[in-house]
Amino acid sequence: MAASFNSSPSTFACPIASLTIFFSCFVVCLLPFADSLYFQIPRFTPEGTSILYEGDARPFVGAIEFNNVNYLSRVGQAIYAERVRLWDSASRKLSDFTTHFSFVIDTNGASNYGHGLAFFLAPVGFQIPPNSAGGFLGLFNTTNSDSVRNQIIHIEFDSFPNPEWDPPFRHVGINKNSISSANYTAWNASFHSGDTADAWVTYNASTKNLSVHWTYQSNVQLLENSTLSYQVDLMEVLPEWVTVGFSAATGQNMERHSVQSWEFTSSLDIKETSGKNAKKVSILVAVTVSVGVLAVGSIALVVLRRRRRPRTRQTSETVNLTSINDDLERGAGPKRFSYRDLSAATNNFSDERKLGEGGFGAVYRGYLINLGIAVAVKKISRGSRQGKKEYITEVKIISRLRHRNLVQLIGWCHDQTEFLLVYEYMPNGSLDSHLFGKKGPLVWPVRYRIALGLASALLYLHEEWEQCVVHRDIKSSNIMLDSSFNVKLGDFGLARLMDHELGPQTTGVAGTLGYLAPEYVTTGRASKESDVYSFGVVALEIASGRKSLDPLQDGEYKMGLVEWVWDLHGKGNILSALDVKFNMEFDAKQVECLMIVGLWCAHPDRSLRPSIRQAIQVLNFEAAMPNLPTKMPVPMYHSPSTPAWNPPLGHVVINKNSISSANHTAWNASLHSGDTADAWITYNATTKNVAVFWNYKASPELRISTISYLVDLKEVLTENVTIGFSAAIGQKVERHILC
């Protein structure tokens, strides 16, 4: 009998690994533990995964650009995609750290500019507070600018002195839990405008000294002071784990903020006492055999897992998911599911189970055997960075909300590259599938109840929960219907939290065309009023059975739903907007009420819209219906008119040597917003008549508009003249394009 033995390297891999782990454990138990971090980012690219961008911030040509210079009052943040350990709770040891970054602040030669750039350390999960533009630098607002509950340290390069809290000059400051600097020194922002600066922020854990030093690459020897320090025990100010990053903001004045490169290093040495070491040695002797056995199993498991799934780097969108998952698992709310469970529940996400598909992923019908319930599973596309950001937002917000008219989040799954949300299953699908799709039409009593249910959900979000929740994406496809056709508002991926007493928040425009309030599109400021506008559009869809915008074959759109219903209202024939599918009984009083409330909520001027509570009172016939104008008003923010010289309406004018109009005619800018206009200006030297004609390519059926004025140009202008175009914006923003 012959026997053969295979002594290939793989045969001995596990025993060797076990021995290595055994000695590694022995060394680790006897040596001090060190938790250090180092990273260096010489360029910032869209493909990079080490930085998480919020607000306006984005990578651009190798740098981080923080603010959109085309708009006022903007905020941008860029944070490192992993949390940083600042101190150790067991040993009470504090970390040293040093960070070096290059940055540019460009005032563009303006005499008025602002507001500045800050490097900050804050708790993990820190987000841009609402209404934190301008001097708040994206870190504070009026309700928390000096709160004892704050946990934040920041170093600010402040280019605008706010008299409420700043010294009376531009400065570099070190701030602790406050927008007011604990220590500061003068700094000339305009003198160094556009120059690349290098800054070093250093913290010495032994002396508790936090210092900042800066130079400019074009002028290394600065005349002014360029160093600042402050003594602070960071263990008393910040939590054990922190987020580090940059924040920048503008207000009513503009400037550019960019970070060109970033380097960070920290070291946290946790030295053990001799008593603890002795105890560890005795434990080591007791578990030696167990360690060897467990190591073999551990290596085998690691090998199997690596073969089954390739290793992937953690993306920036997952940065705070560990802490979010921990918070959710400690609560009694949504449950964490494994990817395997959800795959089994949806038959491996088969197409037969697909309920719908959107820009960031698909939704599948599933059944959880262990819970005995049907569910809808939303699976985020692997390549969707925005989808993962919305996943984080939705998990953080909807998991805390409880209302009968909100979709219930049953659970979630974050399994390496997979991001999934599990909701209660809605057997009657979405509202739009009944209004515009192939599902059966809804009878009038059900439609009216749906409108009231949606309003109730908004009342809870806007006024009844502990914070105001602005949904930002209210539309018929996000309104789900349960087995009894009760409303369940869903999709909180774009939602934002705001303090109840604060006004609109600059968030950047997001949502769906046709449901967006005009001032939100123009300014990017989301508010309760912009949500109410979206509710008004949905109310009109419910009553009319028409979409908010109906596309034509050439990609253009018909008259919008709001304009169409308002036109019928002006003609005294609003009931003719009722859904043509109604060949059944309906309550004419309720139909008129819902349409009038829909127009009221979708009023172009946000200041004239009702609160959602007022809308509910009218829908319940507890208050009288509003008196609306017969013609759809022009939004106030579209009229830059100043009463001192302009007529009180949007207009086309002919001016002679003055800002005051020599002749004018009314003109509705918002009605034709985004449309291409053709204009002709003619002058007849014989009659001395200057005339302007214009019409819109999207509305050729409209008659050509005209205005004229008699003037002898020889008495006004010189023999040789310059001709051209000029445009401007003020406190409000709009685009001007010459095609």
Number of C-alpha atoms within 10 A of each C-alpha: 2 3 4 5 5 7 8 8 8 9 10 11 13 18 16 12 15 21 15 14 17 18 12 11 14 16 11 10 19 15 12 13 13 12 15 16 13 12 13 13 15 14 16 22 17 11 7 13 17 19 24 21 20 18 22 20 23 23 21 15 12 14 20 25 24 29 26 22 16 10 20 24 25 32 30 26 29 24 22 20 21 20 19 19 19 26 25 18 11 7 12 11 17 23 23 21 20 18 19 18 20 21 21 21 24 21 23 14 12 13 8 15 21 29 32 29 30 24 21 20 24 22 18 19 13 16 13 19 21 22 25 23 26 24 26 25 29 27 30 23 21 15 13 15 17 16 13 9 9 17 19 22 22 24 24 24 24 25 25 23 16 17 9 10 14 18 17 12 16 23 23 28 27 27 20 22 23 22 26 19 20 14 16 22 18 17 19 15 22 19 10 17 18 19 17 20 21 20 19 17 20 20 23 17 21 11 10 16 16 22 18 21 16 20 17 18 12 10 12 11 10 10 7 10 11 17 16 18 19 18 14 17 17 23 18 9 16 20 20 19 17 21 23 22 19 26 27 34 32 33 22 16 19 26 25 24 27 24 24 22 18 21 15 19 15 19 19 20 17 19 13 14 10 10 9 11 16 13 11 15 14 10 12 17 10 11 10 14 11 11 17 19 12 12 19 18 14 15 17 14 12 11 11 11 12 11 10 9 9 8 11 8 10 14 18 20 22 22 23 17 15 11 13 16 17 10 11 19 13 9 11 7 16 20 18 16 17 13 18 11 15 24 14 14 21 22 15 15 19 11 12 10 17 17 14 13 12 10 10 18 18 18 22 25 25 25 19 14 11 7 7 8 11 17 24 24 30 24 22 24 19 13 11 14 16 14 20 25 17 20 26 18 18 21 22 18 15 20 19 14 17 15 14 14 24 23 25 21 23 19 20 25 21 18 12 14 16 13 21 24 24 25 21 19 23 21 16 16 20 23 26 22 16 19 24 15 11 9 14 10 16 17 14 19 12 13 21 19 14 23 22 21 20 22 23 20 19 27 21 22 22 27 16 13 15 14 16 22 27 25 25 28 24 30 25 25 18 18 23 26 22 17 10 10 19 21 26 24 26 23 20 23 22 18 21 21 18 22 17 15 9 14 15 18 25 22 24 17 15 15 15 12 12 18 24 24 27 22 22 24 18 17 22 21 20 27 27 25 27 28 27 30 30 26 28 30 28 30 29 28 26 28 25 22 22 20 19 23 16 15 13 9 7 6 8 12 12 14 15 17 22 23 16 15 25 26 16 16 23 14 11 11 13 18 17 12 22 21 18 11 12 15 8 7 9 13 11 11 10 17 22 19 19 25 27 25 27 28 27 23 29 31 26 23 20 22 10 12 21 19 17 24 16 16 27 21 13 17 21 13 13 11 12 11 17 14 8 16 10 13 13 19 15 18 20 17 19 21 18 15 15 10 9 8 11 17 15 14 19 21 17 18 20 18 13 15 9 9 11 15 17 15 15 19 16 12 16 16 16 18 15 13 12 12 14 15 14 12 13 10 12 11 17 12 12 7 10 14 15 18 16 17 14 14 18 17 11 15 14 9 9 10 10 12 14 16 16 19 18 14 17 16 15 10 7 10 11 9 7 6 6 5 5 4 5 5 7 8 11 9 12 14 18 15 11 11 7 6 6
